[in-house]
Amino acid sequence: MTAKKRNVYVKSKVWLVDKEGRIIFGLGRMRILKAIDKCGSLNSAAKELKMSYRAVWGKIKVTEEALGKPLLVKNQGGSAGGGSTLTPYAYTLMNRYLELSRIVDTQADDLFESGFLDTK
């Protein structure tokens, strides 16, 4: 049976955890950072993601504390309004996470297609 005719496929997800098993980074945090980048603020990103501001901020804070580096540059309000922008480190983290995910997916696909389900 060739891989193209299979009815079963491999799927995987990659996320980073701390030593207690708390999620530090994954697809959810990636979506949050992308939304902040697009919207220019945590509040707008939270609304777009249909999440509370507190939930979005809490997840970013956990990640920043675990990694020991800031992900956002926060601008205080005022007449021009506040906002947030991603740090260069946040962009690097996002790019490296995507690369790690691609590697894991490719390796999983290769292993699966090499006959993972075949019995001889």
Long-range contacts (C-beta under 8 A, 24 or more apart in sequence): 1-118, 3-112, 3-113, 6-117, 8-117, 9-112, 10-108, 10-109, 10-111, 10-112, 10-116, 12-104, 12-105, 12-108, 14-97, 14-100, 14-101, 14-104, 16-97, 18-66, 22-62, 22-66, 23-62, 24-62, 24-63, 24-66, 24-67, 25-63, 25-67, 25-93, 25-97, 26-97, 28-59, 29-59, 29-60, 29-63, 30-94, 30-97, 30-98, 32-56, 32-59, 32-60, 33-60, 33-71, 33-86, 33-90, 33-94, 34-94, 36-72, 36-84, 36-85, 36-86, 37-85, 37-86, 40-83, 40-84, 40-85, 41-81, 41-82, 41-83, 41-84, 42-72, 42-74, 42-84, 67-93
